[in-house]
Amino acid sequence: MKKLIALFLGLTILSCSSEDQVNQDVASSKEISASVLDGKILSFKNEESFIKEYSDLALLDGKGLQDWIASKGLNPLLKVSDESTGMEEDVDQETRIIYSDALEAILNDESKVKIGDKVLWLNERDFYLLSENEVNKSPKELISIKENLVVYGQL
């Protein structure tokens, strides 16, 4: 009888620890995907969460990236890039900048992302900080005023 009680207690302890592990896994999966869709722009809590999610996405294959994109409901630069495989004749292929699939998955179709309270726009190798008035401007409009924009960082 003592053996049966000990076995029951052992199984109870193991089942509780397994349940705790499941709860921890759920919590950590929420931490992994720290981005949310804010209008048309993917938004991150801070730079650390951006870097963490980018690093995780860099490890995924094409299907994994597409699944992640679908889960976010984002219209990313990655889809736009895949659809526009043909280059204009006047563009020199040697000077064309190619971004990683992970970065293209994070950026929206206008090459914008939000980190904290800052909206950034990627053009060539520079991330530009956009003001509230500039957030809704198209890439063509932003290119025309990029000399006036503040460079936040570079690739």
Secondary structure, 3 states (H helix, E strand, C coil): CHHHHHHHHHHHHHHHHHHHHHHHHHHHHHHHCCEEEECCEEEECCHHHHHHHHHHHHCCCHHHHHHHHHHHCCCEHHHHHHHCCCCCCCCCHHHCCCCCHHHHHHCECCCEEEECCEEEEEECCEEEEECCCCCCCCHHHHHHHHHHCEEEEEC
